[in-house]
Structures are given as structure tokens and as C-alpha cells.
Amino acid sequence: MNCANLLENLGFDCAQRGNGALRLWSPFTFDDGEHLGLFLEPLGDDQWVVTDHADTLMHASALGARLTKSRLDGIRNRFPGVELTEGGALRATAKQEELPNVVTAVLNTAIAISHSEDRWLPKSSEKRFNQIVGHELQAVAGERLKRNVMVQGISGHQLEFPFVIDLPTGGRQFIQPVASGDEHIDWGNVYKAGGKMLDLKSAGSDEDQRIVVVEDIPGDEELGKAITFLSVTTSVLLFSHRKQWLERFGRAA
């Protein structure tokens, strides 16, 4: 087997390696433009191993994807003809006449992993908490809940609020979630929300129209300081007490 023979059946770029091995680059790419590739290595007796030497999962891992057991088992279940080794390599063996089909099978598995990369990336604490708060607000406010609303602050800057609820009386409530990190409040989110609410306050909005929802973690010694800081410019609601304050948005809706 050589590159010329293989390329008659597959539209790949190919290079010879030592000991009769071949390096293949497919026309398919990851989102960053890197081509998915495979290795073909002779085993003797007309047998070949087709593998990616864990390149596909290493690419996902380098981006920060969480390679959990359930996710890897899901790949194994979808592509039972291709082995996903404990070391993260995709691997299958084939006779020479079976190579095109086996290369396609291994490549399809690699493509499936590449398509999963974005879903496997951890969400930022801000994005995660916004989704949680949005779900709770949608349940009580319904169609009065608007998302990603832009308003102009006194600074002249356009301020984006993840959630705005229109009141029956014609007013609007601007809601900004403030996420915590792993152990305590995320001060980056606190300062960003405080600055946004100060700008909105200076533009003349009523105090009860400016609301932050804080993700409070039990035992967080910095939570009180964050609430004090935010209370200067906005009403502060604790997410853990949502059974109490969600009712106000239900009535508003």
C-alpha cells in the first residue's frame, strides 16, 4: 500500500512514514481550520491499524472540553466498530481491501467528536447563571420577558441587559444576574453589574426598575460586601430566596 494507491479511493492528502506507515490528512476540519488526520500502520499478514493516535480528543482537550466518561461512552456506543482506547485514541484494524471503509469509519468517529467540541466546553459562570435565571423568569413572566435588551446610559454607551420585564403599567424592570465562582461571588461580575446600574441610574431610571439577582453561595464571606456595594445603585435579590421574589414578576406579568 502506498499513498498513490490509497488516494485512488479517498480524496485525502497523504505522506509516507517509516516502516511502511502512512499519514493521512482528510478534507474535513475542526472549527479552527485544523484538518482531521489519521495514521495507517502495517501489522503484517495484510493487516493494518487505522488510528488517530488520540489527536482528535487531544484537540478537544486543548480547547478545554470536559471529556467525561459518559461522553466518551456515548461515542463508543454510537460507533461500535471503532475502538476508543483508554488513552483516548481512535483505533480499528482492517485488511488492505477493507482500508477505505475502515478509514471512513474511523474518520466519521473523529468528525462526530469534532462536532461535539463546542457542547463539551464548560460554560462561563456568567453564561451558566444567566441561563438559570432566564428559565425561572420565563416561567412566571411569559411573553413580557425580553432578552438581551439594549438601552442607552447617561454615558452615551449602549447597555445590554440579559432580561427586561415590561410591566402592565408601562414601566420596565431591568434585570442583571450576578454569578458566583466556585467558592465565592465573582467580583468581576459584581463590578460590571454595578457600573451598568450606575449608568442606568444616572440616566433617570427608578430604583425599583434596576434589579440584580445574585447567586449566593452558603458560607461566602464576601457576599455581604458585594450586596452592600450593589445596593448603592440597584435592588439586590438573592437567588436562593427566589420563591419570595419571583412572585413579583408573576404579578407583573
C-alpha positions in Angstrom: 0.0 0.0 0.0 1.3 3.5 -0.9 -0.2 7.0 -1.0 -0.9 6.8 -4.7 -2.9 3.6 -4.4 -4.9 4.9 -1.4 -5.7 8.3 -3.0 -7.3 6.5 -5.9 -10.1 5.6 -3.4 -10.0 8.5 -1.0 -9.6 12.2 -1.6 -7.0 12.7 1.2 -3.5 14.2 1.3 -1.1 11.5 2.2 2.6 11.2 3.2 4.8 8.1 3.6 6.2 7.4 7.1 8.8 5.0 8.2 8.2 1.2 8.3 5.5 1.5 5.6 3.2 3.6 7.6 1.1 6.4 6.0 -0.1 9.7 7.4 -3.4 10.9 6.1 -5.0 14.4 6.2 -8.7 14.5 5.4 -10.5 17.4 3.8 -12.6 17.8 7.0 -11.6 20.3 9.6 -12.2 21.3 13.2 -13.8 24.7 13.7 -10.4 26.3 14.0 -9.5 25.1 10.5 -7.1 22.3 11.5 -7.6 19.2 9.3 -8.7 15.9 10.9 -6.0 13.3 10.2 -5.3 9.6 10.7 -2.4 7.2 10.6 -2.2 3.8 8.8 0.3 1.4 10.2 1.1 -2.1 8.8 0.7 -5.0 11.2 1.8 -7.7 8.8 -0.1 -10.5 7.1 -2.2 -8.0 5.1 -3.4 -6.3 8.3 -3.4 -2.6 9.1 -4.2 -0.5 12.1 -6.0 2.8 11.4 -5.7 5.3 14.3 -5.6 9.0 15.1 -3.1 8.5 18.0 -5.5 10.4 20.2 -5.1 13.6 18.1 -8.9 14.2 18.0 -9.5 14.1 21.7 -6.3 16.0 22.4 -7.6 18.8 20.2 -10.9 18.9 22.2 -9.0 18.7 25.5 -6.7 21.6 24.4 -9.8 23.8 23.9 -10.9 23.0 27.5 -13.6 20.3 26.6 -14.6 18.1 29.6 -14.0 14.6 28.5 -16.3 12.8 30.9 -16.8 9.1 31.0 -20.4 9.4 29.9 -19.4 11.5 26.9 -16.7 9.1 25.8 -19.0 6.1 26.3 -21.6 7.9 24.2 -19.0 8.0 21.3 -18.2 4.3 21.8 -21.9 3.4 21.7 -22.5 5.3 18.5 -19.5 3.8 16.7 -19.1 0.3 18.0 -16.8 -0.7 15.1 -14.2 1.8 16.2 -12.3 1.3 19.5 -11.9 4.4 21.7 -9.0 3.3 23.9 -8.4 4.3 27.5 -5.6 6.5 26.2 -8.1 8.4 24.0 -7.0 7.0 20.6 -9.5 6.0 17.9 -8.4 2.6 16.5 -9.6 -0.1 14.2 -7.9 -2.9 12.2 -8.5 -3.9 8.6 -7.3 -6.0 5.8 -5.9 -4.0 2.9 -9.0 -4.3 0.7 -11.1 -3.1 3.7 -9.0 0.0 4.3 -11.2 2.6 2.5 -14.3 1.5 4.6 -12.4 1.3 7.8 -10.7 4.7 7.3 -14.1 6.2 6.6 -15.5 4.6 9.9 -12.6 6.0 12.0 -12.9 9.4 10.3 -16.6 9.5 10.9 -16.0 8.9 14.6 -13.4 11.7 14.6 -15.9 14.0 12.9 -18.5 13.3 15.5 -16.1 14.2 18.3 -15.2 17.5 16.4 -18.8 18.4 16.2 -19.2 17.8 19.9 -16.4 20.0 21.0 -18.5 23.1 21.4 -21.1 21.3 23.6 -18.4 19.8 25.7 -16.7 23.1 26.6 -17.5 24.4 30.1 -19.8 27.4 30.2 -18.6 30.5 31.8 -20.2 31.2 35.2 -21.9 34.2 33.8 -23.5 32.4 30.9 -24.5 29.4 33.1 -26.2 31.6 35.7 -27.9 33.7 33.1 -29.5 30.6 31.6 -30.7 29.5 35.1 -32.2 32.9 35.9 -33.8 33.2 32.5 -35.5 29.8 32.9 -37.0 30.9 36.2 -38.2 34.3 34.9 -39.7 32.8 31.7 -41.8 30.5 33.8 -43.5 33.4 35.6 -43.3 36.4 33.2 -44.0 34.6 29.9 -44.1 36.9 26.9 -43.4 40.0 28.9 -39.9 38.8 29.4 -37.5 40.3 26.9 -33.9 39.1 26.4 -30.7 41.0 25.6 -32.3 44.4 25.5 -30.1 47.4 24.6 -30.6 50.8 26.3 -28.6 54.0 26.4 -27.0 55.1 29.6 -26.1 58.6 30.7 -22.5 57.9 29.5 -23.9 57.5 25.9 -22.9 53.9 25.9 -25.3 51.2 24.9 -26.0 49.0 27.9 -27.1 45.4 27.3 -29.4 43.8 29.9 -29.9 40.0 29.7 -33.5 40.4 30.9 -36.2 43.1 30.9 -39.7 42.6 32.0 -42.4 45.0 30.8 -44.9 46.0 33.5 -48.7 46.3 32.7 -48.4 50.0 33.9 -45.9 50.7 31.2 -42.7 50.6 33.2 -39.7 48.3 32.7 -37.6 46.3 35.1 -34.0 45.8 34.1 -32.6 42.6 35.5 -28.9 41.7 35.6 -27.8 38.3 37.1 -24.5 38.3 39.0 -22.8 34.9 39.0 -20.5 33.4 41.6 -17.3 31.5 41.1 -16.5 28.1 42.6 -16.2 29.4 46.2 -17.4 33.0 46.4 -19.0 35.8 44.5 -17.3 36.8 41.2 -16.2 40.3 41.8 -15.7 40.9 38.1 -19.4 40.3 37.6 -20.2 42.5 40.6 -18.2 45.5 39.3 -19.6 45.1 35.8 -23.2 45.0 37.1 -22.6 47.9 39.5 -21.2 50.1 36.7 -24.1 49.2 34.4 -26.7 50.0 37.1 -25.0 53.3 38.0 -25.1 54.4 34.4 -28.8 53.5 34.2 -29.5 55.2 37.5 -27.8 58.4 36.3 -30.0 58.2 33.2 -33.0 58.6 35.4 -34.5 55.1 35.9 -36.4 54.4 39.1 -34.8 52.4 41.8 -37.3 49.6 41.6 -36.6 49.2 37.9 -32.9 48.3 38.5 -32.5 44.8 39.8 -29.6 42.4 40.2 -30.1 38.7 41.0 -27.1 37.4 43.0 -26.0 33.8 43.0 -25.4 33.4 46.7 -23.2 30.5 47.9 -23.6 29.3 51.5 -20.7 30.4 53.7 -19.5 33.0 51.2 -17.8 35.6 53.5 -17.6 38.2 50.6 -21.3 38.1 49.8 -22.2 40.8 52.3 -19.6 43.2 50.9 -21.0 42.6 47.4 -24.6 43.2 48.4 -23.5 46.5 50.1 -21.7 47.6 47.0 -24.5 46.8 44.7 -27.2 48.3 46.9 -26.0 51.8 46.2 -27.2 51.6 42.6 -29.8 48.8 42.5 -32.2 46.5 44.3 -30.5 43.2 45.2 -32.3 39.8 45.1 -30.7 36.6 46.3 -31.3 33.7 44.0 -31.7 31.3 46.9 -34.7 33.3 48.0 -36.4 33.2 44.6 -39.6 31.7 45.9 -40.3 35.0 47.5 -39.3 37.5 44.8 -40.4 35.5 41.7 -44.0 36.3 42.7 -43.5 40.0 42.0 -42.6 39.1 38.4 -45.5 36.8 38.2 -47.9 39.6 39.3 -46.2 41.9 36.9 -46.8 39.5 34.0 
